[in-house]
Amino acid sequence: MDRKIFFIDSGRHAGIRGFLRLSAGRRQKRAKAVSKEEAVQDVEAIVLSIPFAKYPDVAPLFNNVPEATVVIDTSNYYPFRERAIADIDGGKPESVWVSEQIGRPVVKAFNAVLAVTLAEKGQPSGASGRIAVPVAGDDPEAKAVAAKLVDATGFDPVDSVGLLNSWRQQPSTPAYCTELTTSELKAALQSADKARAPENREALLCSFASSLVTTLSFPALTTKAHARSC
Ligand SMILES: NC(=O)c1ccc[n+]([C@@H]2O[C@H](COP(=O)([O-])OP(=O)(O)OC[C@H]3O[C@@H](n4cnc5c(N)ncnc54)[C@H](OP(=O)(O)O)[C@@H]3O)[C@@H](O)[C@H]2O)c1
């Protein structure tokens, strides 16, 4: 797979970049510094891996990006980490909201796999127990690009159908960061319960907040959890 991918990130989840080391070694040696606006002009795919609530900030970057460029959204909504967004709390799938913010279609991928999993657990295609990663989107060609990237990164892509259905791979669903194989992931996507996921996410926050480690490491998070009467 010889493609040019632009990554908007540099945080923990930037492990997807390992893919570049596999496929673009020669080009990396010839790399030169360009602005974000220039960099997104000549790529087949853009991988967005920034805090969820920051998407409105990057919208202008897409003004002149060709329609054929595939945009991959890796984000997750954690209201206690950033800010509450009424549309999402009302049930709008997270990547649908992202798509609206940047004004173009997105494919949801890599959101349901931890950075540490990406960095350490990728395996060659066909390996026994290879971990599967859900890919949701409305454009089959765009989804195929994302699926190839998932495969090249060391994971089995699983089509989780359209973006409206992408809540099935959001935080606190059975498919979210649970390191399942393809058949297990398909079953997990089917068994997701849309109403329970936000409740599970809140319960997780309360569980974190009650642990001594969290109290020591993330005092701000703990304060927010207490404000929610955990
Ligand atoms: N970490 C994981 O295991 C994991 C797993 C699945 C999905 N995700 C999702 O991936 C996304 C990124 O997570 P992360 O763990 O990598 O977060 P992170 O370590 O906090 O990194 C976030 C990155 O986004 C950049 N950023 C923040 N605001 C920005 C803006 N307005 N424009 C451009 N870049 C901006 C930050 O740059 P500065 O440092 O310069 O501010 C930082 O490099 C989140 O939506 C998260 O839910 C993460």
The ligand as an ORCA input file, in Angstrom:
! r2SCAN-3c Opt
* xyz 0 1
  N      -5.176      7.503     23.708
  C      -5.925      6.446     23.331
  O      -5.680      5.292     23.755
  C      -7.090      6.656     22.371
  C      -7.761      5.516     21.905
  C      -8.801      5.661     20.983
  C      -9.174      6.932     20.572
  N      -8.540      8.016     21.071
  C      -9.025      9.344     20.652
  O      -8.021     10.006     19.901
  C      -8.099     11.417     20.157
  C      -6.735     11.901     20.623
  O      -6.431     11.187     21.827
  P      -4.981     11.209     22.477
  O      -5.006     10.224     23.574
  O      -3.940     11.114     21.420
  O      -5.005     12.681     23.112
  P      -3.780     13.543     23.592
  O      -2.625     12.665     23.960
  O      -4.333     14.498     24.576
  O      -3.352     14.328     22.268
  C      -4.244     15.173     21.634
  C      -3.466     15.894     20.534
  O      -4.375     16.749     19.845
  C      -3.728     17.988     19.658
  N      -4.699     19.058     19.626
  C      -5.444     19.539     20.649
  N      -6.249     20.536     20.220
  C      -5.992     20.694     18.894
  C      -6.476     21.562     17.896
  N      -7.414     22.483     18.183
  N      -5.989     21.448     16.633
  C      -5.050     20.527     16.335
  N      -4.535     19.654     17.246
  C      -4.999     19.747     18.516
  C      -2.847     18.161     20.878
  O      -1.820     19.060     20.545
  P      -1.142     19.973     21.699
  O      -0.432     19.039     22.601
  O      -0.252     20.850     20.913
  O      -2.268     20.666     22.367
  C      -2.345     16.746     21.105
  O      -1.176     16.517     20.370
  C      -9.201     11.636     21.194
  O     -10.397     12.027     20.565
  C      -9.333     10.264     21.843
  O     -10.629     10.032     22.366
  C      -7.505      7.916     21.952
*
